[in-house]
């Protein structure tokens, strides 16, 4: 069972996953309230005992961050550790993402850039060659097949149009880096795009 805690905003929308120590600090400092505890787990000290928090909510509303550092790790998380061309999601024997089997692909390759910029084929926008909108996750096989071509030139199709992460994406990216316990499931919005992802990750097959 995970020891991580799902942090909700004051409106009970998920913000991120935090260590249990941080959750306990927020509870003791009365900056958060306990929403759900892990069944059968307690935190003991020399003088006290308390339920092990699974989900906590902030007492005061906090503005969610909307800026995510552009990095390989964050880009793989944005794309759910899935090749954006063939859809494969490499896994280790422990069912965790096999990151070494994935690469970062420039949708419009650097070889076709001008002055460090490219024109995106789906909307005509000019962007830096290396940015959220022009990079995507690709498995080794697809990256080699695409080489220095655009998807159209390589006769390949993007499954999802690359985009800069939104505030909701930042929450999803956090969840993708951790195991998802049953105690958190009720707090995934029914109309959210990450409900489907959650169900997929809980499928043992």
Protein Blocks (a to p, Z undefined) as FASTA:
>chain_A
ZZbdcdddfkopafbdcdfklmmmmmmnopaccfbdcehiacddfkbccdddfbdcdfbd
cdddfbdcddfklmmmmnoopafklopacddfkopacfklpccddfbafklggehiacdf
klopacdfbdfklgccddfklmmmnmmadfklnopacfbdcddddfklmmmmmmmmpccd
fklmmmpcfkbcklmmmmmmmpmZZ
